[in-house]
Amino acid sequence: MLLVFSAVIFSCGDKKAEESAKETKDSVKTEKEFVDKLLPSEVDANTPVAAAELKESFFAWNNVKEVTFTGYCAFFFDEGAIDSIVKIKASPDAKEDLIECHMIKQYPENFSKKTPVTIKGTFERNFFGKIIMKDCEVIEKGKEAKDAGYVDPFNYAGEIISAKDYHDSFYAWVKKEVTVSGYYHSTTTSTTSYGTTVRVDLTDKEMGDKMVGCEMKGKVPDDIANKREGVLIKGIIGEESFGNVQLEECEFVNR
């Protein structure tokens, strides 16, 4: 009897231990860890940022595939149907649309342009200051999302955000002045009817892929190819160019 009782105790103990371990494992799976990455608000124009780190943060939202956001349909009239494509604004009176949604189905009922709609979609690309989403569907209407300010793409976990916050956070790096540190890759000179443009490309290491392209204001030093490491360039971030960060009005800091 004593042996049987002991076996039961050990069996119960093992079962509880297994359940506890499973709960811990499930908790680790579902609990999203905070990721500490470079944020636009933390960058000082005179403090160098590595080219690779800047590119990673600049394109961070491109890697957040599914986003849920709330905004207002950009109908010409007071009401409209959500067809294959609907454009979303920050408010009913806003002049510009921020997001273009390619819907997975049509919605026959009419929507008021003053009624907020919540849409879930997959990021496709950005184009001239707008975000293009595909596989979109309406998941709710009539409920606003509070403006929360900057949303960190590295720690976005699918929560509902306002269309304005999504758009502004996506383009948070644009027009920000930064100093980039990198390895000199090459210089490209382009001449058109508008004038001559000189671009210096930086990477993170020798023979690495281009990461940051800088449109220079002044002359490029003749001997820069002999001093490729640790180049510092200050400029204003524009939109992306050929998958890289584009800097404008650039000048060398240490060459």
C-alpha positions as CSV (number, residue, x, y, z in Angstrom):
1,M,0.0,0.0,0.0
2,L,2.8,2.4,0.9
3,L,4.6,1.7,-2.4
4,V,1.3,2.2,-4.4
5,F,0.6,5.5,-2.5
6,S,4.1,6.7,-3.2
7,A,3.8,5.9,-6.8
8,V,0.5,7.9,-7.0
9,I,2.2,10.9,-5.3
10,F,5.2,10.8,-7.7
11,S,2.8,10.4,-10.7
12,C,0.8,13.4,-9.6
13,G,4.0,15.4,-9.1
14,D,5.3,14.5,-12.5
15,K,2.0,15.5,-14.1
16,K,1.9,18.9,-12.4
17,A,5.6,19.4,-13.4
18,E,4.7,18.6,-17.0
19,E,1.7,20.9,-16.9
20,S,3.8,23.7,-15.4
21,A,6.5,23.2,-18.0
22,K,3.9,23.3,-20.8
23,E,2.4,26.5,-19.4
24,T,5.8,28.1,-19.3
25,K,6.6,27.0,-22.8
26,D,3.3,28.3,-24.1
27,S,3.9,31.6,-22.3
28,V,7.3,31.9,-24.0
29,K,5.6,31.2,-27.4
30,T,2.8,33.7,-27.0
31,E,4.6,36.5,-25.2
32,K,6.3,38.9,-27.6
33,E,9.6,40.1,-26.4
34,F,10.5,43.8,-26.7
35,V,13.0,44.4,-29.4
36,D,15.4,47.3,-28.9
37,K,16.3,48.9,-32.2
38,L,17.2,52.4,-33.6
39,L,14.2,54.8,-33.5
40,P,13.9,58.1,-35.4
41,S,13.3,60.1,-32.2
42,E,16.5,58.9,-30.7
43,V,18.8,60.0,-33.5
44,D,20.8,63.2,-33.2
45,A,22.0,64.8,-36.5
46,N,25.6,65.0,-35.2
47,T,25.9,61.5,-33.8
48,P,26.9,59.0,-36.5
49,V,24.6,56.1,-37.3
50,A,25.9,53.0,-39.0
51,A,24.7,52.6,-42.6
52,A,23.5,49.0,-41.9
53,E,21.6,50.1,-38.8
54,L,19.9,53.0,-40.5
55,K,18.8,50.8,-43.4
56,E,17.4,48.2,-41.1
57,S,15.3,50.8,-39.2
58,F,14.3,52.7,-42.3
59,F,12.8,49.6,-43.9
60,A,11.4,48.0,-40.7
61,W,7.8,48.6,-41.6
62,N,8.3,46.8,-44.9
63,N,8.9,43.6,-42.9
64,V,5.7,44.0,-40.9
65,K,3.4,42.2,-43.3
66,E,0.0,42.4,-41.7
67,V,-1.3,45.6,-40.2
68,T,-4.7,46.5,-38.8
69,F,-5.6,50.2,-39.0
70,T,-8.7,52.5,-38.7
71,G,-9.4,55.4,-41.0
72,Y,-12.0,57.0,-43.3
73,C,-13.0,56.1,-46.9
74,A,-12.0,58.7,-49.4
75,F,-15.4,58.7,-51.2
76,F,-16.3,61.6,-53.6
77,F,-19.8,61.7,-52.3
78,D,-21.1,61.3,-48.7
79,E,-21.5,57.6,-49.1
80,G,-20.0,54.9,-51.3
81,A,-19.4,51.2,-51.6
82,I,-16.1,49.6,-50.9
83,D,-15.2,48.0,-54.2
84,S,-11.9,46.3,-55.3
85,I,-9.9,49.4,-54.2
86,V,-10.6,51.9,-51.5
87,K,-8.4,54.7,-50.3
88,I,-8.2,55.6,-46.6
89,K,-7.8,59.1,-45.1
90,A,-6.9,60.2,-41.6
91,S,-10.3,62.0,-41.2
92,P,-13.4,62.7,-43.2
93,D,-12.2,66.2,-44.1
94,A,-8.6,65.3,-44.9
95,K,-7.5,66.3,-48.4
96,E,-5.0,63.5,-49.0
97,D,-5.5,59.8,-48.7
98,L,-2.8,57.9,-46.9
99,I,-3.3,54.2,-47.6
100,E,-4.6,52.4,-50.7
101,C,-6.3,49.1,-50.0
102,H,-6.8,46.4,-52.5
103,M,-9.7,44.4,-51.2
104,I,-10.1,40.6,-51.3
105,K,-13.9,41.1,-51.8
106,Q,-16.5,43.8,-52.5
107,Y,-18.9,45.1,-49.9
108,P,-22.3,45.8,-51.4
109,E,-23.6,48.0,-48.6
110,N,-22.9,51.7,-48.6
111,F,-20.4,53.2,-46.1
112,S,-20.5,56.8,-45.0
113,K,-17.3,58.7,-45.4
114,K,-17.8,60.0,-41.9
115,T,-17.9,56.5,-40.4
116,P,-14.5,55.0,-39.5
117,V,-13.7,51.6,-40.9
118,T,-11.1,49.2,-39.5
119,I,-9.2,47.2,-42.2
120,K,-6.7,44.4,-42.0
121,G,-4.3,44.1,-44.8
122,T,-0.9,42.9,-46.0
123,F,1.8,45.4,-46.9
124,E,2.8,45.4,-50.6
125,R,4.8,48.6,-51.2
126,N,4.9,52.4,-50.7
127,F,4.6,54.8,-53.5
128,F,5.0,58.6,-53.4
129,G,4.1,59.0,-49.8
130,K,1.3,56.5,-49.8
131,I,1.2,52.9,-48.4
132,I,-0.2,50.2,-50.7
133,M,-1.9,47.2,-49.0
134,K,-3.2,44.0,-50.5
135,D,-5.5,41.2,-49.3
136,C,-7.5,43.8,-47.4
137,E,-10.8,43.1,-45.6
138,V,-13.1,45.2,-43.4
139,I,-13.2,43.8,-39.9
140,E,-15.1,46.5,-38.1
141,K,-16.8,49.9,-38.7
142,G,-18.0,52.7,-36.6
143,K,-15.2,52.5,-34.0
144,E,-12.3,55.0,-34.0
145,A,-8.8,54.2,-33.1
146,K,-7.1,56.7,-30.8
147,D,-4.1,58.5,-32.1
148,A,-1.2,57.1,-30.1
149,G,1.7,58.8,-32.0
150,Y,4.7,56.9,-33.2
151,V,4.3,53.1,-33.5
152,D,7.5,51.1,-33.3
153,P,7.5,48.6,-36.2
154,F,10.0,46.3,-34.4
155,N,7.4,45.8,-31.6
156,Y,4.1,46.0,-33.4
157,A,2.1,42.9,-32.5
158,G,-1.1,43.3,-34.7
159,E,-2.9,45.8,-32.5
160,I,-5.4,48.2,-34.1
161,I,-3.8,51.6,-34.9
162,S,-5.0,54.7,-36.6
163,A,-4.3,55.1,-40.3
164,K,-2.5,58.3,-39.5
165,D,-0.2,56.7,-36.9
166,Y,0.6,53.9,-39.3
167,H,1.3,56.3,-42.2
168,D,3.3,58.8,-40.1
169,S,5.3,56.0,-38.4
170,F,6.0,54.4,-41.8
171,Y,7.5,57.7,-43.0
172,A,9.0,58.8,-39.7
173,W,12.6,58.8,-41.1
174,V,11.8,61.0,-44.1
175,K,13.1,64.6,-43.9
176,K,15.1,63.7,-40.8
177,E,18.8,65.0,-40.7
178,V,21.3,62.3,-39.9
179,T,25.0,61.6,-40.1
180,V,25.8,58.2,-41.6
181,S,28.9,56.2,-41.0
182,G,29.9,53.6,-43.6
183,Y,32.4,52.2,-46.0
184,Y,32.7,54.1,-49.3
185,H,31.4,52.0,-52.1
186,S,31.4,54.2,-55.2
187,T,30.5,57.5,-56.8
188,T,28.0,57.9,-59.6
189,T,27.6,61.1,-61.7
190,S,24.3,61.6,-63.6
191,T,23.8,64.5,-66.1
192,T,20.3,65.4,-67.3
193,S,18.5,68.5,-68.6
194,Y,17.9,69.4,-64.9
195,G,21.6,69.4,-64.1
196,T,24.3,67.1,-62.7
197,T,23.8,64.9,-59.7
198,V,26.7,63.3,-57.8
199,R,25.8,60.3,-55.6
200,V,28.1,58.6,-53.1
201,D,27.0,55.1,-52.0
202,L,27.9,53.7,-48.6
203,T,27.9,50.1,-47.4
204,D,28.8,48.5,-44.1
205,K,31.9,46.7,-45.3
206,E,34.2,46.3,-48.2
207,M,32.5,44.9,-51.3
208,G,29.2,44.9,-49.4
209,D,25.8,45.7,-51.0
210,K,24.9,49.4,-51.2
211,M,22.8,50.6,-48.3
212,V,22.8,54.4,-48.3
213,G,22.9,56.7,-51.4
214,C,23.9,60.3,-50.7
215,E,23.3,63.1,-53.2
216,M,26.2,65.4,-52.6
217,K,26.1,69.2,-52.5
218,G,29.8,69.6,-53.1
219,K,32.8,67.9,-54.7
220,V,33.8,64.4,-53.8
221,P,37.5,64.2,-52.6
222,D,39.8,62.8,-55.3
223,D,41.5,60.4,-52.9
224,I,38.3,59.0,-51.2
225,A,38.9,55.6,-52.9
226,N,42.1,55.4,-50.8
227,K,40.3,56.2,-47.6
228,R,37.1,54.0,-47.8
229,E,36.6,53.1,-44.2
230,G,34.8,55.2,-41.6
231,V,33.3,57.8,-44.0
232,L,30.9,60.2,-42.4
233,I,28.3,61.9,-44.4
234,K,25.5,64.2,-43.2
235,G,22.3,64.7,-45.1
236,I,18.5,64.8,-45.0
237,I,16.7,61.5,-45.5
238,G,14.4,61.3,-48.6
239,E,12.3,58.3,-49.7
240,E,13.9,55.1,-50.7
241,S,15.8,54.6,-54.0
242,F,16.3,51.2,-55.5
243,G,15.8,49.5,-52.1
244,N,18.3,51.7,-50.3
245,V,18.0,54.8,-48.1
246,Q,18.3,58.0,-50.0
247,L,20.0,61.1,-48.5
248,E,19.8,64.5,-50.0
249,E,21.8,67.8,-49.6
250,C,24.7,65.7,-48.4
251,E,28.2,66.8,-47.3
252,F,31.2,65.0,-46.0
253,V,32.0,65.4,-42.3
254,N,35.4,63.8,-42.1
255,R,36.8,63.9,-45.6
